[in-house]
Amino acid sequence: MRIDDKGERIPLTISKSNPEEGTITVVCQEVGKTTRQLGMLREGDEVLDLVGPLGRPSEILKFGTVVIVGGGVGTAEAYPEACALKKAGNKIITIIGARSKDLLILEKEMEEVSDQIYIATDDGSKGHHGFVTDILVRLIEAHVKIDRVVAIGPTAMMRRVADITRPHQIKTTVSLNPIMLDATGMCGVCRVVVGGETKFACSDGPAFDAHLVDFNLLTARQRIYLEEEKSSLQKFEKRGQNLR
Amino acid sequence: MSAKREMKLRRMPMPKQPPEKRIRNFEEVALGYMPEQAIAEAKRCLQCPKPFCKLGCPVWIDIPAFIDAIKQQNFDKAAEILRDKNNLPAITGRVCPQEDQCEKVCVLSKAGDPIAIGALERFVADYELKRGLKIPSVAKKTGKRVAVVGSGPAGLTVAGDLAKLGHDATIFEALHIPGGVLVYGIPEFRLPKEIVRAEVNYVKSLGVKIETNMIIGRITTIDELFENGFDAAFIGTGAGSPRFMGILGESLNGIYSANEFLVRAVLMKAYRFPEFDTPLKVGKRVGVIGGGNVAMDAARTALRLGSENVTVVYRRSETELPARLEEVKNAKEEGIEFRMLTNPVRFLGNDAGWVQKMECLRMQLGPPDESGRRRPIPIEDSNFTIEVDTAIVAIGQEPNPLIRQTTSNLQTDEEGYIIVDENFSTSKKGVWAGGDIVPGEATVIQAMGAGKRAAQDIDRYLRDQA
């Protein structure tokens, strides 16, 4: 998505679509200049460019019992996957979490599609006081039969999920979110190392086997433009204040 | 030697921004001839009865005729002659490797400088753009629809030529602006984007439709295009996928593919960050790996973005450098360093994951390899390191797999390039391909030549069908 003729191209996930009406639903968190601008749009406003869907479709099969772990805004991406997996005949156990209850999203929708749902907040304002991964550990310790785990959220959360399921050999997929530029497979900025091989998250992913992902590299690469992201947002906000 | 004969032998030099000035801006380096300079240069042309230059042109421009029109000071006529064969003369006049084509076979080069055909082409094309383009008459509509995938030089040419022949051509472009490598790869200082826009508008004025943000292979497929009423298709997607060296440390922060570096700088205008939202981090010491035009473009862009030292590292010797001579010369004038016979073997980084050093091996040249160039052979224990905080890998590209994965009956070679015959027809009925997605290296003009030949063959095919 590119908001205007000076805008950057940013990758967003489609969480719902309605082909009859020709609409898609996109959820994003306001973290930088572009997402802040998106948050300021009103009904009827336009964005300049939209291209997609891109990337490879997720693997949707009947696995048995699937635990869906959604962290923060990652829940928006986990939701359609939960729906598709449910439709394929899986039992769905959902764990969603956020920093606090105000930041929880799609709670009702997730509840409807899940056989069981658990909620965790960092500040304890709703559900378990702690992390989504605490609940995953508890499920495993309680010997709940888990055939597959799908984790979508902040990189630190996905890494922790991978560490938890690895010793139990529970096949786990994560949806990686490195920096992207064209998102068509042309630039390689989103390269990640999976099982020792370099892959492009935009065209080979975004879903990969969590136990094979080099999370150290991913984390380092996500930090490349921190300074610029910050300065761009600050400048934008300052301009906004001056206008007011 | 008389002064007059001396003048006959030497070409009119191209006016340029001086190096010390141009390394601080992104404006065009070459400024173009003034009319009197163009006329003087045109007067040097011998108007050979059997012009070799014409045979050297991949898009069959009547070179002696347009030069003669310049000599007669009839620039409108010169423009008409150019446009007859070339849909994008303001572009080719700037980026064609004339020294390997038309100018290489110019008879004058036996005794002195060949005619500056490229500079003259650019002069005429710029004159025409300034005057305002005339919309040419196109043939009667045939009602046949052709899908063109990719709006780079090959796609623009094939679509433009098909439109001239009366067919309905629609270009599908994956990015948000049409032009392909002309807008995402070749920097402003070599090819101003305003020029590309004007030439794309010319192609549109012929009746070509361009749909941006359309990724064929994801949003829809070639097979679906046929189901939706297209009668033929041309694939000109470019190679698309950056090649890395596969060495240790290549994903450290600060290491870019040339594609990423140039897409940020050229397409997204990162050199104007934060006015434009896309950033590009360039350090003080930049290493560029590779010896082609893309490597030169990346190196010179890095310099303009404020790097103190930019070094081009190439594994063969200067004789084998695949970049245009002119661009190597420009790069050297600007202070780019060249380290030939050098090949990186690993990158070393700091604790935070940023590149700090590039370890290289010295090379020597052995007997020629399959490309006909002398093969570089590593010299044992010759390892040394170059300090870099930014590295740009410009060693070429591989074909993007999307189209071949999603198109039935489309034959590709073991590397994934689409196999075509001499008319750029593929194994799939009604589908042609050209440019960087077919085997062999393609320059802008070679891609255009492919588009031209394909357009003629597609026209034959569509008329046989009717």
Boltz contact constraints between the chains, C-beta under 6 A:
constraints:
  - contact:
      token1: [A, 2]
      token2: [B, 176]
      max_distance: 6.0
  - contact:
      token1: [A, 6]
      token2: [B, 276]
      max_distance: 6.0
  - contact:
      token1: [A, 7]
      token2: [B, 277]
      max_distance: 6.0
  - contact:
      token1: [A, 8]
      token2: [B, 277]
      max_distance: 6.0
  - contact:
      token1: [A, 8]
      token2: [B, 278]
      max_distance: 6.0
  - contact:
      token1: [A, 49]
      token2: [B, 176]
      max_distance: 6.0
  - contact:
      token1: [A, 49]
      token2: [B, 213]
      max_distance: 6.0
  - contact:
      token1: [A, 51]
      token2: [B, 213]
      max_distance: 6.0
  - contact:
      token1: [A, 54]
      token2: [B, 218]
      max_distance: 6.0
  - contact:
      token1: [A, 181]
      token2: [B, 263]
      max_distance: 6.0
  - contact:
      token1: [A, 182]
      token2: [B, 263]
      max_distance: 6.0
  - contact:
      token1: [A, 184]
      token2: [B, 174]
      max_distance: 6.0
  - contact:
      token1: [A, 185]
      token2: [B, 241]
      max_distance: 6.0
  - contact:
      token1: [A, 185]
      token2: [B, 400]
      max_distance: 6.0
  - contact:
      token1: [A, 186]
      token2: [B, 240]
      max_distance: 6.0
  - contact:
      token1: [A, 186]
      token2: [B, 259]
      max_distance: 6.0
  - contact:
      token1: [A, 187]
      token2: [B, 259]
      max_distance: 6.0
  - contact:
      token1: [A, 187]
      token2: [B, 260]
      max_distance: 6.0
  - contact:
      token1: [A, 187]
      token2: [B, 263]
      max_distance: 6.0
  - contact:
      token1: [A, 188]
      token2: [B, 242]
      max_distance: 6.0
  - contact:
      token1: [A, 188]
      token2: [B, 257]
      max_distance: 6.0
  - contact:
      token1: [A, 188]
      token2: [B, 260]
      max_distance: 6.0
  - contact:
      token1: [A, 189]
      token2: [B, 260]
      max_distance: 6.0
  - contact:
      token1: [A, 191]
      token2: [B, 251]
      max_distance: 6.0
  - contact:
      token1: [A, 217]
      token2: [B, 251]
      max_distance: 6.0
  - contact:
      token1: [A, 220]
      token2: [B, 253]
      max_distance: 6.0
  - contact:
      token1: [A, 220]
      token2: [B, 353]
      max_distance: 6.0
  - contact:
      token1: [A, 224]
      token2: [B, 253]
      max_distance: 6.0
  - contact:
      token1: [A, 225]
      token2: [B, 279]
      max_distance: 6.0
  - contact:
      token1: [A, 228]
      token2: [B, 279]
      max_distance: 6.0
  - contact:
      token1: [A, 232]
      token2: [B, 274]
      max_distance: 6.0
  - contact:
      token1: [A, 235]
      token2: [B, 274]
      max_distance: 6.0
